[in-house]
Amino acid sequence: VDPAKGKNAYEADLEGILSQYGAELVVLARYMQVMSSDFCVRWDKKIINIHHGFLPAFKGARPYHQAWQKGVKIIGATGHYATA
């Protein structure tokens, strides 16, 4: 799987591998990319994203830094289904 080929080709290659191995669940941890709506629809309720911060309070990159800047004393992670 080569991300340099572009998003559509990358997702097609990824989906081919997932199908080849009979994957039933995809877990994204520190993936930092947005999957296409089409991919999310095809894998509905089968993609879990682990975001390294509390959502919805700290979205995007560097959620720990955002929390520190706001004086938050507890940090954590959020697991959620990836949706379109």
PDB file with SEQRES, HELIX, SHEET and CRYST1 records, atoms N, CA, C and O in Angstrom:
SEQRES   1 A   84  VAL ASP PRO ALA LYS GLY LYS ASN ALA TYR GLU ALA ASP          
SEQRES   2 A   84  LEU GLU GLY ILE LEU SER GLN TYR GLY ALA GLU LEU VAL          
SEQRES   3 A   84  VAL LEU ALA ARG TYR MET GLN VAL MET SER SER ASP PHE          
SEQRES   4 A   84  CYS VAL ARG TRP ASP LYS LYS ILE ILE ASN ILE HIS HIS          
SEQRES   5 A   84  GLY PHE LEU PRO ALA PHE LYS GLY ALA ARG PRO TYR HIS          
SEQRES   6 A   84  GLN ALA TRP GLN LYS GLY VAL LYS ILE ILE GLY ALA THR          
SEQRES   7 A   84  GLY HIS TYR ALA THR ALA                                      
HELIX    1 AA1 PRO A    3  LYS A    5  5                                   3    
HELIX    2 AA2 LYS A    7  GLN A   20  1                                  14    
HELIX    3 AA3 SER A   37  ARG A   42  1                                   6    
HELIX    4 AA4 PRO A   63  GLN A   69  1                                   7    
SHEET    1 AA1 3 VAL A  26  ALA A  29  0                                        
SHEET    2 AA1 3 ILE A  47  HIS A  51  1                                        
SHEET    3 AA1 3 THR A  78  TYR A  81 -1                                        
CRYST1    1.000    1.000    1.000  90.00  90.00  90.00 P 1           1          
ATOM      1  N   VAL A   1       0.861  -1.170   0.000  1.00  0.00           N  
ATOM      2  CA  VAL A   1       0.000   0.000   0.000  1.00  0.00           C  
ATOM      3  C   VAL A   1       0.904   1.228   0.000  1.00  0.00           C  
ATOM      4  O   VAL A   1       1.738   1.409   0.887  1.00  0.00           O  
ATOM      5  N   ASP A   2       0.718   2.057  -1.006  1.00  0.00           N  
ATOM      6  CA  ASP A   2       1.583   3.225  -1.175  1.00  0.00           C  
ATOM      7  C   ASP A   2       0.754   4.508  -1.141  1.00  0.00           C  
ATOM      8  O   ASP A   2       0.046   4.803  -2.103  1.00  0.00           O  
ATOM      9  N   PRO A   3       0.829   5.285  -0.038  1.00  0.00           N  
ATOM     10  CA  PRO A   3       0.050   6.516   0.044  1.00  0.00           C  
ATOM     11  C   PRO A   3       0.408   7.539  -1.036  1.00  0.00           C  
ATOM     12  O   PRO A   3      -0.396   8.420  -1.340  1.00  0.00           O  
ATOM     13  N   ALA A   4       1.591   7.432  -1.611  1.00  0.00           N  
ATOM     14  CA  ALA A   4       2.008   8.375  -2.647  1.00  0.00           C  
ATOM     15  C   ALA A   4       1.190   8.214  -3.933  1.00  0.00           C  
ATOM     16  O   ALA A   4       1.209   9.094  -4.793  1.00  0.00           O  
ATOM     17  N   LYS A   5       0.474   7.094  -4.065  1.00  0.00           N  
ATOM     18  CA  LYS A   5      -0.342   6.852  -5.263  1.00  0.00           C  
ATOM     19  C   LYS A   5      -1.625   7.674  -5.256  1.00  0.00           C  
ATOM     20  O   LYS A   5      -2.338   7.712  -6.259  1.00  0.00           O  
ATOM     21  N   GLY A   6      -1.921   8.320  -4.159  1.00  0.00           N  
ATOM     22  CA  GLY A   6      -3.154   9.098  -4.049  1.00  0.00           C  
ATOM     23  C   GLY A   6      -4.172   8.384  -3.175  1.00  0.00           C  
ATOM     24  O   GLY A   6      -4.117   7.168  -2.992  1.00  0.00           O  
ATOM     25  N   LYS A   7      -5.090   9.157  -2.645  1.00  0.00           N  
ATOM     26  CA  LYS A   7      -6.051   8.639  -1.670  1.00  0.00           C  
ATOM     27  C   LYS A   7      -6.909   7.507  -2.233  1.00  0.00           C  
ATOM     28  O   LYS A   7      -7.076   6.480  -1.576  1.00  0.00           O  
ATOM     29  N   ASN A   8      -7.455   7.679  -3.436  1.00  0.00           N  
ATOM     30  CA  ASN A   8      -8.337   6.651  -3.995  1.00  0.00           C  
ATOM     31  C   ASN A   8      -7.599   5.337  -4.216  1.00  0.00           C  
ATOM     32  O   ASN A   8      -8.102   4.271  -3.858  1.00  0.00           O  
ATOM     33  N   ALA A   9      -6.407   5.410  -4.805  1.00  0.00           N  
ATOM     34  CA  ALA A   9      -5.619   4.202  -5.049  1.00  0.00           C  
ATOM     35  C   ALA A   9      -5.175   3.572  -3.735  1.00  0.00           C  
ATOM     36  O   ALA A   9      -5.186   2.350  -3.590  1.00  0.00           O  
ATOM     37  N   TYR A  10      -4.784   4.410  -2.782  1.00  0.00           N  
ATOM     38  CA  TYR A  10      -4.369   3.917  -1.463  1.00  0.00           C  
ATOM     39  C   TYR A  10      -5.503   3.142  -0.801  1.00  0.00           C  
ATOM     40  O   TYR A  10      -5.300   2.029  -0.316  1.00  0.00           O  
ATOM     41  N   GLU A  11      -6.698   3.734  -0.783  1.00  0.00           N  
ATOM     42  CA  GLU A  11      -7.830   3.066  -0.142  1.00  0.00           C  
ATOM     43  C   GLU A  11      -8.236   1.802  -0.891  1.00  0.00           C  
ATOM     44  O   GLU A  11      -8.637   0.820  -0.266  1.00  0.00           O  
ATOM     45  N   ALA A  12      -8.139   1.809  -2.221  1.00  0.00           N  
ATOM     46  CA  ALA A  12      -8.450   0.607  -3.000  1.00  0.00           C  
ATOM     47  C   ALA A  12      -7.473  -0.513  -2.656  1.00  0.00           C  
ATOM     48  O   ALA A  12      -7.883  -1.657  -2.462  1.00  0.00           O  
ATOM     49  N   ASP A  13      -6.182  -0.187  -2.578  1.00  0.00           N  
ATOM     50  CA  ASP A  13      -5.174  -1.186  -2.202  1.00  0.00           C  
ATOM     51  C   ASP A  13      -5.414  -1.698  -0.789  1.00  0.00           C  
ATOM     52  O   ASP A  13      -5.341  -2.900  -0.535  1.00  0.00           O  
ATOM     53  N   LEU A  14      -5.701  -0.782   0.127  1.00  0.00           N  
ATOM     54  CA  LEU A  14      -5.960  -1.160   1.515  1.00  0.00           C  
ATOM     55  C   LEU A  14      -7.176  -2.074   1.602  1.00  0.00           C  
ATOM     56  O   LEU A  14      -7.156  -3.085   2.304  1.00  0.00           O  
ATOM     57  N   GLU A  15      -8.228  -1.711   0.888  1.00  0.00           N  
ATOM     58  CA  GLU A  15      -9.441  -2.523   0.908  1.00  0.00           C  
ATOM     59  C   GLU A  15      -9.188  -3.910   0.319  1.00  0.00           C  
ATOM     60  O   GLU A  15      -9.755  -4.899   0.785  1.00  0.00           O  
ATOM     61  N   GLY A  16      -8.346  -3.981  -0.694  1.00  0.00           N  
ATOM     62  CA  GLY A  16      -7.984  -5.276  -1.265  1.00  0.00           C  
ATOM     63  C   GLY A  16      -7.301  -6.169  -0.243  1.00  0.00           C  
ATOM     64  O   GLY A  16      -7.602  -7.359  -0.157  1.00  0.00           O  
ATOM     65  N   ILE A  17      -6.391  -5.607   0.527  1.00  0.00           N  
ATOM     66  CA  ILE A  17      -5.692  -6.375   1.568  1.00  0.00           C  
ATOM     67  C   ILE A  17      -6.662  -6.798   2.665  1.00  0.00           C  
ATOM     68  O   ILE A  17      -6.630  -7.942   3.120  1.00  0.00           O  
ATOM     69  N   LEU A  18      -7.523  -5.878   3.090  1.00  0.00           N  
ATOM     70  CA  LEU A  18      -8.494  -6.211   4.136  1.00  0.00           C  
ATOM     71  C   LEU A  18      -9.415  -7.335   3.680  1.00  0.00           C  
ATOM     72  O   LEU A  18      -9.728  -8.235   4.460  1.00  0.00           O  
ATOM     73  N   SER A  19      -9.849  -7.292   2.431  1.00  0.00           N  
ATOM     74  CA  SER A  19     -10.716  -8.340   1.889  1.00  0.00           C  
ATOM     75  C   SER A  19      -9.963  -9.657   1.740  1.00  0.00           C  
ATOM     76  O   SER A  19     -10.496 -10.723   2.048  1.00  0.00           O  
ATOM     77  N   GLN A  20      -8.731  -9.576   1.271  1.00  0.00           N  
ATOM     78  CA  GLN A  20      -7.905 -10.771   1.077  1.00  0.00           C  
ATOM     79  C   GLN A  20      -7.767 -11.562   2.374  1.00  0.00           C  
ATOM     80  O   GLN A  20      -7.797 -12.793   2.359  1.00  0.00           O  
ATOM     81  N   TYR A  21      -7.617 -10.868   3.481  1.00  0.00           N  
ATOM     82  CA  TYR A  21      -7.432 -11.527   4.766  1.00  0.00           C  
ATOM     83  C   TYR A  21      -8.729 -11.687   5.552  1.00  0.00           C  
ATOM     84  O   TYR A  21      -8.707 -12.155   6.691  1.00  0.00           O  
ATOM     85  N   GLY A  22      -9.843 -11.308   4.967  1.00  0.00           N  
ATOM     86  CA  GLY A  22     -11.133 -11.477   5.632  1.00  0.00           C  
ATOM     87  C   GLY A  22     -11.294 -10.613   6.871  1.00  0.00           C  
ATOM     88  O   GLY A  22     -11.918 -11.031   7.847  1.00  0.00           O  
ATOM     89  N   ALA A  23     -10.738  -9.419   6.837  1.00  0.00           N  
ATOM     90  CA  ALA A  23     -10.829  -8.531   8.002  1.00  0.00           C  
ATOM     91  C   ALA A  23     -12.286  -8.215   8.318  1.00  0.00           C  
ATOM     92  O   ALA A  23     -13.093  -7.951   7.427  1.00  0.00           O  
ATOM     93  N   GLU A  24     -12.595  -8.250   9.590  1.00  0.00           N  
ATOM     94  CA  GLU A  24     -13.941  -7.916  10.045  1.00  0.00           C  
ATOM     95  C   GLU A  24     -13.968  -6.577  10.772  1.00  0.00           C  
ATOM     96  O   GLU A  24     -15.037  -6.009  10.996  1.00  0.00           O  
ATOM     97  N   LEU A  25     -12.801  -6.078  11.139  1.00  0.00           N  
ATOM     98  CA  LEU A  25     -12.701  -4.847  11.904  1.00  0.00           C  
ATOM     99  C   LEU A  25     -11.396  -4.146  11.548  1.00  0.00           C  
ATOM    100  O   LEU A  25     -10.361  -4.788  11.371  1.00  0.00           O  
ATOM    101  N   VAL A  26     -11.457  -2.828  11.446  1.00  0.00           N  
ATOM    102  CA  VAL A  26     -10.267  -2.013  11.204  1.00  0.00           C  
ATOM    103  C   VAL A  26     -10.120  -1.079  12.397  1.00  0.00           C  
ATOM    104  O   VAL A  26     -11.065  -0.377  12.758  1.00  0.00           O  
ATOM    105  N   VAL A  27      -8.945  -1.068  13.008  1.00  0.00           N  
ATOM    106  CA  VAL A  27      -8.681  -0.160  14.122  1.00  0.00           C  
ATOM    107  C   VAL A  27      -7.598   0.819  13.679  1.00  0.00           C  
ATOM    108  O   VAL A  27      -6.498   0.426  13.290  1.00  0.00           O  
ATOM    109  N   LEU A  28      -7.936   2.093  13.748  1.00  0.00           N  
ATOM    110  CA  LEU A  28      -7.000   3.153  13.380  1.00  0.00           C  
ATOM    111  C   LEU A  28      -6.453   3.776  14.659  1.00  0.00           C  
ATOM    112  O   LEU A  28      -7.202   4.368  15.435  1.00  0.00           O  
ATOM    113  N   ALA A  29      -5.161   3.644  14.875  1.00  0.00           N  
ATOM    114  CA  ALA A  29      -4.522   4.235  16.053  1.00  0.00           C  
ATOM    115  C   ALA A  29      -3.415   5.172  15.564  1.00  0.00           C  
ATOM    116  O   ALA A  29      -2.468   4.736  14.910  1.00  0.00           O  
ATOM    117  N   ARG A  30      -3.542   6.458  15.886  1.00  0.00           N  
ATOM    118  CA  ARG A  30      -2.604   7.491  15.422  1.00  0.00           C  
ATOM    119  C   ARG A  30      -2.537   7.504  13.899  1.00  0.00           C  
ATOM    120  O   ARG A  30      -1.472   7.739  13.327  1.00  0.00           O  
ATOM    121  N   TYR A  31      -3.648   7.258  13.250  1.00  0.00           N  
ATOM    122  CA  TYR A  31      -3.687   7.181  11.787  1.00  0.00           C  
ATOM    123  C   TYR A  31      -3.522   8.556  11.146  1.00  0.00           C  
ATOM    124  O   TYR A  31      -2.862   8.667  10.113  1.00  0.00           O  
ATOM    125  N   MET A  32      -4.095   9.591  11.719  1.00  0.00           N  
ATOM    126  CA  MET A  32      -3.886  10.990  11.340  1.00  0.00           C  
ATOM    127  C   MET A  32      -4.284  11.326   9.901  1.00  0.00           C  
ATOM    128  O   MET A  32      -3.858  12.352   9.372  1.00  0.00           O  
ATOM    129  N   GLN A  33      -5.080  10.491   9.272  1.00  0.00           N  
ATOM    130  CA  GLN A  33      -5.619  10.778   7.948  1.00  0.00           C  
ATOM    131  C   GLN A  33      -7.134  10.637   8.025  1.00  0.00           C  
ATOM    132  O   GLN A  33      -7.653   9.958   8.910  1.00  0.00           O  
ATOM    133  N   VAL A  34      -7.830  11.265   7.115  1.00  0.00           N  
ATOM    134  CA  VAL A  34      -9.282  11.141   7.059  1.00  0.00           C  
ATOM    135  C   VAL A  34      -9.624  10.145   5.960  1.00  0.00           C  
ATOM    136  O   VAL A  34      -9.248  10.329   4.802  1.00  0.00           O  
ATOM    137  N   MET A  35     -10.339   9.093   6.330  1.00  0.00           N  
ATOM    138  CA  MET A  35     -10.781   8.113   5.345  1.00  0.00           C  
ATOM    139  C   MET A  35     -11.909   8.740   4.527  1.00  0.00           C  
ATOM    140  O   MET A  35     -12.650   9.586   5.028  1.00  0.00           O  
ATOM    141  N   SER A  36     -12.033   8.322   3.271  1.00  0.00           N  
ATOM    142  CA  SER A  36     -13.081   8.877   2.411  1.00  0.00           C  
ATOM    143  C   SER A  36     -14.459   8.436   2.896  1.00  0.00           C  
ATOM    144  O   SER A  36     -14.597   7.431   3.593  1.00  0.00           O  
ATOM    145  N   SER A  37     -15.462   9.201   2.515  1.00  0.00           N  
ATOM    146  CA  SER A  37     -16.844   8.849   2.861  1.00  0.00           C  
ATOM    147  C   SER A  37     -17.203   7.484   2.295  1.00  0.00           C  
ATOM    148  O   SER A  37     -17.848   6.680   2.968  1.00  0.00           O  
ATOM    149  N   ASP A  38     -16.786   7.220   1.056  1.00  0.00           N  
ATOM    150  CA  ASP A  38     -17.096   5.929   0.429  1.00  0.00           C  
ATOM    151  C   ASP A  38     -16.505   4.770   1.221  1.00  0.00           C  
ATOM    152  O   ASP A  38     -17.175   3.761   1.440  1.00  0.00           O  
ATOM    153  N   PHE A  39     -15.261   4.909   1.648  1.00  0.00           N  
ATOM    154  CA  PHE A  39     -14.613   3.856   2.430  1.00  0.00           C  
ATOM    155  C   PHE A  39     -15.367   3.637   3.740  1.00  0.00           C  
ATOM    156  O   PHE A  39     -15.627   2.499   4.132  1.00  0.00           O  
ATOM    157  N   CYS A  40     -15.714   4.730   4.412  1.00  0.00           N  
ATOM    158  CA  CYS A  40     -16.437   4.628   5.688  1.00  0.00           C  
ATOM    159  C   CYS A  40     -17.807   3.990   5.507  1.00  0.00           C  
ATOM    160  O   CYS A  40     -18.249   3.221   6.360  1.00  0.00           O  
ATOM    161  N   VAL A  41     -18.478   4.299   4.412  1.00  0.00           N  
ATOM    162  CA  VAL A  41     -19.795   3.697   4.155  1.00  0.00           C  
ATOM    163  C   VAL A  41     -19.645   2.199   3.912  1.00  0.00           C  
ATOM    164  O   VAL A  41     -20.417   1.404   4.450  1.00  0.00           O  
ATOM    165  N   ARG A  42     -18.660   1.809   3.110  1.00  0.00           N  
ATOM    166  CA  ARG A  42     -18.463   0.379   2.823  1.00  0.00           C  
ATOM    167  C   ARG A  42     -18.071  -0.404   4.078  1.00  0.00           C  
ATOM    168  O   ARG A  42     -18.405  -1.582   4.202  1.00  0.00           O  
ATOM    169  N   TRP A  43     -17.372   0.237   4.998  1.00  0.00           N  
ATOM    170  CA  TRP A  43     -16.925  -0.424   6.223  1.00  0.00           C  
ATOM    171  C   TRP A  43     -17.699   0.092   7.442  1.00  0.00           C  
ATOM    172  O   TRP A  43     -17.162   0.160   8.547  1.00  0.00           O  
ATOM    173  N   ASP A  44     -18.959   0.451   7.222  1.00  0.00           N  
ATOM    174  CA  ASP A  44     -19.802   1.019   8.277  1.00  0.00           C  
ATOM    175  C   ASP A  44     -19.810   0.143   9.525  1.00  0.00           C  
ATOM    176  O   ASP A  44     -20.040  -1.063   9.449  1.00  0.00           O  
ATOM    177  N   LYS A  45     -19.561   0.756  10.658  1.00  0.00           N  
ATOM    178  CA  LYS A  45     -19.527   0.093  11.971  1.00  0.00           C  
ATOM    179  C   LYS A  45     -18.419  -0.960  12.069  1.00  0.00           C  
ATOM    180  O   LYS A  45     -18.461  -1.831  12.938  1.00  0.00           O  
ATOM    181  N   LYS A  46     -17.436  -0.877  11.181  1.00  0.00           N  
ATOM    182  CA  LYS A  46     -16.315  -1.817  11.206  1.00  0.00           C  
ATOM    183  C   LYS A  46     -14.970  -1.098  11.302  1.00  0.00           C  
ATOM    184  O   LYS A  46     -13.918  -1.733  11.232  1.00  0.00           O  
ATOM    185  N   ILE A  47     -15.005   0.232  11.463  1.00  0.00           N  
ATOM    186  CA  ILE A  47     -13.773   1.012  11.615  1.00  0.00           C  
ATOM    187  C   ILE A  47     -13.844   1.740  12.948  1.00  0.00           C  
ATOM    188  O   ILE A  47     -14.743   2.549  13.177  1.00  0.00           O  
ATOM    189  N   ILE A  48     -12.901   1.449  13.817  1.00  0.00           N  
ATOM    190  CA  ILE A  48     -12.808   2.146  15.096  1.00  0.00           C  
ATOM    191  C   ILE A  48     -11.558   3.014  15.065  1.00  0.00           C  
ATOM    192  O   ILE A  48     -10.458   2.536  14.789  1.00  0.00           O  
ATOM    193  N   ASN A  49     -11.744   4.279  15.350  1.00  0.00           N  
ATOM    194  CA  ASN A  49     -10.630   5.221  15.406  1.00  0.00           C  
ATOM    195  C   ASN A  49     -10.291   5.501  16.867  1.00  0.00           C  
ATOM    196  O   ASN A  49     -11.175   5.787  17.675  1.00  0.00           O  
ATOM    197  N   ILE A  50      -9.024   5.418  17.190  1.00  0.00           N  
ATOM    198  CA  ILE A  50      -8.546   5.778  18.520  1.00  0.00           C  
ATOM    199  C   ILE A  50      -7.897   7.154  18.393  1.00  0.00           C  
ATOM    200  O   ILE A  50      -6.839   7.301  17.782  1.00  0.00           O  
ATOM    201  N   HIS A  51      -8.544   8.155  18.979  1.00  0.00           N  
ATOM    202  CA  HIS A  51      -8.024   9.525  18.947  1.00  0.00           C  
ATOM    203  C   HIS A  51      -7.285   9.771  20.255  1.00  0.00           C  
ATOM    204  O   HIS A  51      -7.812   9.480  21.328  1.00  0.00           O  
ATOM    205  N   HIS A  52      -6.098  10.293  20.177  1.00  0.00           N  
ATOM    206  CA  HIS A  52      -5.237  10.454  21.350  1.00  0.00           C  
ATOM    207  C   HIS A  52      -5.569  11.716  22.145  1.00  0.00           C  
ATOM    208  O   HIS A  52      -4.679  12.485  22.510  1.00  0.00           O  
ATOM    209  N   GLY A  53      -6.845  11.916  22.404  1.00  0.00           N  
ATOM    210  CA  GLY A  53      -7.319  13.023  23.235  1.00  0.00           C  
ATOM    211  C   GLY A  53      -8.807  12.854  23.482  1.00  0.00           C  
ATOM    212  O   GLY A  53      -9.465  12.042  22.832  1.00  0.00           O  
ATOM    213  N   PHE A  54      -9.330  13.619  24.418  1.00  0.00           N  
ATOM    214  CA  PHE A  54     -10.759  13.562  24.697  1.00  0.00           C  
ATOM    215  C   PHE A  54     -11.524  14.346  23.632  1.00  0.00           C  
ATOM    216  O   PHE A  54     -11.295  15.540  23.439  1.00  0.00           O  
ATOM    217  N   LEU A  55     -12.426  13.664  22.952  1.00  0.00           N  
ATOM    218  CA  LEU A  55     -13.321  14.327  22.003  1.00  0.00           C  
ATOM    219  C   LEU A  55     -14.643  14.596  22.694  1.00  0.00           C  
ATOM    220  O   LEU A  55     -15.034  13.809  23.556  1.00  0.00           O  
ATOM    221  N   PRO A  56     -15.340  15.646  22.369  1.00  0.00           N  
ATOM    222  CA  PRO A  56     -15.028  16.598  21.308  1.00  0.00           C  
ATOM    223  C   PRO A  56     -14.157  17.763  21.759  1.00  0.00           C  
ATOM    224  O   PRO A  56     -13.904  18.674  20.971  1.00  0.00           O  
ATOM    225  N   ALA A  57     -13.695  17.758  22.992  1.00  0.00           N  
ATOM    226  CA  ALA A  57     -12.969  18.916  23.527  1.00  0.00           C  
ATOM    227  C   ALA A  57     -11.664  19.210  22.786  1.00  0.00           C  
ATOM    228  O   ALA A  57     -11.343  20.372  22.539  1.00  0.00           O  
ATOM    229  N   PHE A  58     -10.916  18.179  22.432  1.00  0.00           N  
ATOM    230  CA  PHE A  58      -9.586  18.394  21.856  1.00  0.00           C  
ATOM    231  C   PHE A  58      -9.459  17.647  20.534  1.00  0.00           C  
ATOM    232  O   PHE A  58      -8.939  16.533  20.476  1.00  0.00           O  
ATOM    233  N   LYS A  59      -9.946  18.288  19.474  1.00  0.00           N  
ATOM    234  CA  LYS A  59      -9.920  17.708  18.132  1.00  0.00           C  
ATOM    235  C   LYS A  59      -8.580  17.977  17.464  1.00  0.00           C  
ATOM    236  O   LYS A  59      -7.813  18.840  17.890  1.00  0.00           O  
ATOM    237  N   GLY A  60      -8.322  17.224  16.417  1.00  0.00           N  
ATOM    238  CA  GLY A  60      -7.157  17.489  15.581  1.00  0.00           C  
ATOM    239  C   GLY A  60      -5.850  17.033  16.196  1.00  0.00           C  
ATOM    240  O   GLY A  60      -5.814  16.205  17.106  1.00  0.00           O  
ATOM    241  N   ALA A  61      -4.784  17.598  15.670  1.00  0.00           N  
ATOM    242  CA  ALA A  61      -3.439  17.223  16.110  1.00  0.00           C  
ATOM    243  C   ALA A  61      -3.107  17.873  17.453  1.00  0.00           C  
ATOM    244  O   ALA A  61      -3.677  18.899  17.824  1.00  0.00           O  
ATOM    245  N   ARG A  62      -2.194  17.266  18.152  1.00  0.00           N  
ATOM    246  CA  ARG A  62      -1.651  17.791  19.417  1.00  0.00           C  
ATOM    247  C   ARG A  62      -2.696  18.023  20.509  1.00  0.00           C  
ATOM    248  O   ARG A  62      -2.695  19.080  21.138  1.00  0.00           O  
ATOM    249  N   PRO A  63      -3.583  17.060  20.745  1.00  0.00           N  
ATOM    250  CA  PRO A  63      -4.609  17.268  21.767  1.00  0.00           C  
ATOM    251  C   PRO A  63      -4.032  17.397  23.173  1.00  0.00           C  
ATOM    252  O   PRO A  63      -4.611  18.091  24.008  1.00  0.00           O  
ATOM    253  N   TYR A  64      -2.896  16.740  23.454  1.00  0.00           N  
ATOM    254  CA  TYR A  64      -2.297  16.867  24.785  1.00  0.00           C  
ATOM    255  C   TYR A  64      -1.840  18.300  25.017  1.00  0.00           C  
ATOM    256  O   TYR A  64      -1.990  18.836  26.115  1.00  0.00           O  
ATOM    257  N   HIS A  65      -1.282  18.918  23.981  1.00  0.00           N  
ATOM    258  CA  HIS A  65      -0.849  20.311  24.098  1.00  0.00           C  
ATOM    259  C   HIS A  65      -2.045  21.234  24.315  1.00  0.00           C  
ATOM    260  O   HIS A  65      -1.984  22.172  25.109  1.00  0.00           O  
ATOM    261  N   GLN A  66      -3.133  20.955  23.596  1.00  0.00           N  
ATOM    262  CA  GLN A  66      -4.346  21.754  23.771  1.00  0.00           C  
ATOM    263  C   GLN A  66      -4.854  21.645  25.211  1.00  0.00           C  
ATOM    264  O   GLN A  66      -5.229  22.644  25.826  1.00  0.00           O  
ATOM    265  N   ALA A  67      -4.860  20.424  25.735  1.00  0.00           N  
ATOM    266  CA  ALA A  67      -5.334  20.202  27.106  1.00  0.00           C  
ATOM    267  C   ALA A  67      -4.440  20.930  28.110  1.00  0.00           C  
ATOM    268  O   ALA A  67      -4.936  21.567  29.039  1.00  0.00           O  
ATOM    269  N   TRP A  68      -3.131  20.834  27.921  1.00  0.00           N  
ATOM    270  CA  TRP A  68      -2.189  21.496  28.829  1.00  0.00           C  
ATOM    271  C   TRP A  68      -2.397  23.007  28.813  1.00  0.00           C  
ATOM    272  O   TRP A  68      -2.394  23.650  29.863  1.00  0.00           O  
ATOM    273  N   GLN A  69      -2.578  23.571  27.617  1.00  0.00           N  
ATOM    274  CA  GLN A  69      -2.778  25.016  27.495  1.00  0.00           C  
ATOM    275  C   GLN A  69      -4.054  25.474  28.193  1.00  0.00           C  
ATOM    276  O   GLN A  69      -4.135  26.611  28.656  1.00  0.00           O  
ATOM    277  N   LYS A  70      -5.049  24.597  28.270  1.00  0.00           N  
ATOM    278  CA  LYS A  70      -6.304  24.949  28.946  1.00  0.00           C  
ATOM    279  C   LYS A  70      -6.282  24.592  30.427  1.00  0.00           C  
ATOM    280  O   LYS A  70      -7.263  24.822  31.134  1.00  0.00           O  
ATOM    281  N   GLY A  71      -5.172  24.031  30.901  1.00  0.00           N  
ATOM    282  CA  GLY A  71      -5.045  23.708  32.314  1.00  0.00           C  
ATOM    283  C   GLY A  71      -5.749  22.436  32.741  1.00  0.00           C  
ATOM    284  O   GLY A  71      -6.018  22.243  33.927  1.00  0.00           O  
ATOM    285  N   VAL A  72      -6.050  21.571  31.795  1.00  0.00           N  
ATOM    286  CA  VAL A  72      -6.730  20.314  32.107  1.00  0.00           C  
ATOM    287  C   VAL A  72      -5.780  19.407  32.877  1.00  0.00           C  
ATOM    288  O   VAL A  72      -4.610  19.276  32.518  1.00  0.00           O  
ATOM    289  N   LYS A  73      -6.282  18.786  33.930  1.00  0.00           N  
ATOM    290  CA  LYS A  73      -5.445  17.943  34.789  1.00  0.00           C  
ATOM    291  C   LYS A  73      -5.511  16.463  34.420  1.00  0.00           C  
ATOM    292  O   LYS A  73      -4.658  15.681  34.841  1.00  0.00           O  
ATOM    293  N   ILE A  74      -6.513  16.076  33.640  1.00  0.00           N  
ATOM    294  CA  ILE A  74      -6.671  14.673  33.250  1.00  0.00           C  
ATOM    295  C   ILE A  74      -6.672  14.601  31.727  1.00  0.00           C  
ATOM    296  O   ILE A  74      -7.382  15.352  31.059  1.00  0.00           O  
ATOM    297  N   ILE A  75      -5.867  13.688  31.189  1.00  0.00           N  
ATOM    298  CA  ILE A  75      -5.854  13.486  29.746  1.00  0.00           C  
ATOM    299  C   ILE A  75      -6.225  12.040  29.458  1.00  0.00           C  
ATOM    300  O   ILE A  75      -6.158  11.186  30.343  1.00  0.00           O  
ATOM    301  N   GLY A  76      -6.607  11.774  28.248  1.00  0.00           N  
ATOM    302  CA  GLY A  76      -6.990  10.416  27.889  1.00  0.00           C  
ATOM    303  C   GLY A  76      -7.173  10.288  26.392  1.00  0.00           C  
ATOM    304  O   GLY A  76      -6.677  11.106  25.617  1.00  0.00           O  
ATOM    305  N   ALA A  77      -7.888   9.256  26.000  1.00  0.00           N  
ATOM    306  CA  ALA A  77      -8.119   8.966  24.590  1.00  0.00           C  
ATOM    307  C   ALA A  77      -9.604   8.711  24.366  1.00  0.00           C  
ATOM    308  O   ALA A  77     -10.361   8.469  25.306  1.00  0.00           O  
ATOM    309  N   THR A  78      -9.998   8.772  23.103  1.00  0.00           N  
ATOM    310  CA  THR A  78     -11.380   8.520  22.719  1.00  0.00           C  
ATOM    311  C   THR A  78     -11.393   7.468  21.625  1.00  0.00           C  
ATOM    312  O   THR A  78     -10.659   7.581  20.644  1.00  0.00           O  
ATOM    313  N   GLY A  79     -12.215   6.455  21.785  1.00  0.00           N  
ATOM    314  CA  GLY A  79     -12.454   5.473  20.736  1.00  0.00           C  
ATOM    315  C   GLY A  79     -13.838   5.721  20.161  1.00  0.00           C  
ATOM    316  O   GLY A  79     -14.803   5.888  20.906  1.00  0.00           O  
ATOM    317  N   HIS A  80     -13.937   5.745  18.835  1.00  0.00           N  
ATOM    318  CA  HIS A  80     -15.245   5.973  18.206  1.00  0.00           C  
ATOM    319  C   HIS A  80     -15.270   5.323  16.831  1.00  0.00           C  
ATOM    320  O   HIS A  80     -14.229   5.085  16.219  1.00  0.00           O  
ATOM    321  N   TYR A  81     -16.479   5.040  16.357  1.00  0.00           N  
ATOM    322  CA  TYR A  81     -16.619   4.539  14.998  1.00  0.00           C  
ATOM    323  C   TYR A  81     -16.271   5.657  14.020  1.00  0.00           C  
ATOM    324  O   TYR A  81     -16.690   6.801  14.201  1.00  0.00           O  
ATOM    325  N   ALA A  82     -15.509   5.327  12.995  1.00  0.00           N  
ATOM    326  CA  ALA A  82     -15.230   6.284  11.927  1.00  0.00           C  
ATOM    327  C   ALA A  82     -16.461   6.341  11.035  1.00  0.00           C  
ATOM    328  O   ALA A  82     -16.975   5.306  10.608  1.00  0.00           O  
ATOM    329  N   THR A  83     -16.926   7.537  10.758  1.00  0.00           N  
ATOM    330  CA  THR A  83     -18.132   7.713   9.953  1.00  0.00           C  
ATOM    331  C   THR A  83     -17.859   8.653   8.793  1.00  0.00           C  
ATOM    332  O   THR A  83     -16.875   9.392   8.777  1.00  0.00           O  
ATOM    333  N   ALA A  84     -18.751   8.603   7.833  1.00  0.00           N  
ATOM    334  CA  ALA A  84     -18.620   9.454   6.639  1.00  0.00           C  
ATOM    335  C   ALA A  84     -18.959  10.891   6.968  1.00  0.00           C  
ATOM    336  O   ALA A  84     -18.906  11.754   6.091  1.00  0.00           O  
TER     337      ALA A  84                                                      
END                                                                             
